[in-house]
């Protein structure tokens, strides 16, 4: 079990980056979607 805060922080940053990228892509898609 990884209890070290450093590992948790690094993993959290990676997940956060992925989530941010997905959110940005979704926003761009909604803006580019024909209204």
GROMACS elastic network, one bead per residue, 0.5 to 0.9 nm:
[ bonds ]
;  ai    aj funct       b0    kb
    2     5     6  0.83936   500
    2     7     6  0.70904   500
    2     8     6  0.75692   500
    3     6     6  0.86864   500
    3     7     6  0.77197   500
    3     8     6  0.74090   500
    4     7     6  0.56418   500
    4     8     6  0.65843   500
    4     9     6  0.87975   500
    5     8     6  0.50266   500
    5     9     6  0.59661   500
    5    10     6  0.85938   500
    6     9     6  0.50913   500
    6    10     6  0.62304   500
    6    11     6  0.86378   500
    7    10     6  0.51453   500
    7    11     6  0.61208   500
    7    12     6  0.84073   500
    8    11     6  0.51701   500
    8    12     6  0.59323   500
    8    13     6  0.85474   500
    9    13     6  0.61207   500
    9    14     6  0.86745   500
   10    13     6  0.51453   500
   10    14     6  0.63697   500
   10    15     6  0.87718   500
   11    14     6  0.51361   500
   11    15     6  0.62457   500
   11    16     6  0.84779   500
   12    15     6  0.51275   500
   12    16     6  0.59166   500
   12    17     6  0.85060   500
   13    17     6  0.60724   500
   13    18     6  0.86151   500
   14    17     6  0.51675   500
   14    18     6  0.63360   500
   14    19     6  0.86860   500
   15    18     6  0.51109   500
   15    19     6  0.61186   500
   15    20     6  0.84987   500
   16    19     6  0.50624   500
   16    20     6  0.59850   500
   16    21     6  0.85172   500
   17    20     6  0.50480   500
   17    21     6  0.61371   500
   17    22     6  0.86175   500
   18    21     6  0.51150   500
   18    22     6  0.62185   500
   18    23     6  0.86150   500
   19    22     6  0.50748   500
   19    23     6  0.60963   500
   19    24     6  0.85584   500
   20    23     6  0.50608   500
   20    24     6  0.60849   500
   20    25     6  0.85511   500
   21    24     6  0.51074   500
   21    25     6  0.61230   500
   21    26     6  0.85605   500
   22    25     6  0.51186   500
   22    26     6  0.61385   500
   22    27     6  0.86088   500
   23    26     6  0.50776   500
   23    27     6  0.61508   500
   23    28     6  0.86308   500
   24    27     6  0.50587   500
   24    28     6  0.61570   500
   24    29     6  0.85334   500
   25    28     6  0.51043   500
   25    29     6  0.60999   500
   25    30     6  0.86300   500
   26    29     6  0.50124   500
   26    30     6  0.61710   500
   26    31     6  0.85988   500
   27    30     6  0.51244   500
   27    31     6  0.61544   500
   27    32     6  0.85173   500
   28    31     6  0.50692   500
   28    32     6  0.59593   500
   28    33     6  0.83219   500
   29    32     6  0.50557   500
   29    33     6  0.58000   500
   30    33     6  0.50400   500
   30    34     6  0.84067   500
   31    34     6  0.80251   500
   31    35     6  0.88488   500
   32    35     6  0.87175   500
